[in-house]
Amino acid sequence: MNNSVINPFSSSAQHTQQANGMVAVEQQRAIQEVQAAMVIAKKFPRDPIVAMDRILQACTRPTLAESALYSYSRGGAEVTGPSIRLAEAVAQNWGNIQFGIRELEQKNGESSVEAFAWDIETNTRQVKTFTVPHVRFTRQGKKKLEDPRDIYEIVANQGSRRLRACILGVIPGDVIEAAVNQCDVTLRSNADTSPDAIKKMVSVFKDEFGVTSEQIQKRIQCRVEAMRPAQMVQMKKIYASLRDGMSSIDDWFEKPETTQNKVDELNNMGNPTNERGTE
């Protein structure tokens, strides 16, 4: 005979048991996935030569090369490095690597996020945990984010840079360097300086970053219509750097100056105009 007393109006204990059961099942599933991945990686190890050929072949695609490199200014010198797009492409072709971004929790207006890259074959792992405030900084000040889509975008943007660092930490440096060099060769051999390509480039900088053609001309020290292939390659690297958040607009372009004519025009706006002609 069961003499235990159960409160029929209380279901918290039952819910707790169900939650604990779901957590245990999820943990067991994750463990089995990891074990299966390691077994498969050992059974089908990567061939470094074949993997390197796949990486270099991928870097010959102009569409990848255009987004593969970024530039940033350090100590007055221009430094070029692999973007997150190139890091992901190298990881996919190197093989036996798991990488990604996980949002661990959301509370108090911020997200705890983990970026990771794991070479299953060598059991080399890079993990970076960081906090992303649900805030976007604008020229008008801080703007608190409430829309889940905006929160997702800022978490993904902040996480991509950490993910890039994790991937570069588990793949040999000479592999990354060879991929960067091949992308640079592809860029230079496929640099399009036709009027349509230049017009499209100027339009992209204007629409996405508010950079005018005058600012671009000051940067390259010539008219945009006379842009050379090397300068087009440089602008593509700058675009990738700005897009990935590796640098700011002020690092590359001077702020537009107000010309003396515009100053005079603004000063004369408040003066009465004599509309009568001279007789």
HULINQUI-V661722 format. One record per run of one state. SS is the DSSP state (a for helix, b for strand, c for the rest). FROM is the first residue (numbers start at 1). LEN is the number of residues. If there is no record, write none. Layout:
BEGIN
ss=<SS,SS>
from=<FROM,FROM>
len=<LEN,LEN>
END
This chain:
BEGIN
ss=<c,a,c,a,c,a,c,b,c,b,c,a,c,b,c,b,c,b,c,b,c,b,c,a,c,a,c,a,c,a,c,a,c,a,c,a,c,a,c>
from=<1,12,44,48,59,62,67,69,75,77,83,84,95,97,108,110,120,124,134,135,139,141,145,148,171,173,190,195,210,213,221,224,227,229,244,249,252,260,269>
len=<11,32,4,11,3,5,2,6,2,6,1,11,2,11,2,10,4,10,1,4,2,4,3,23,2,17,5,15,3,8,3,3,2,15,5,3,8,9,11>
END
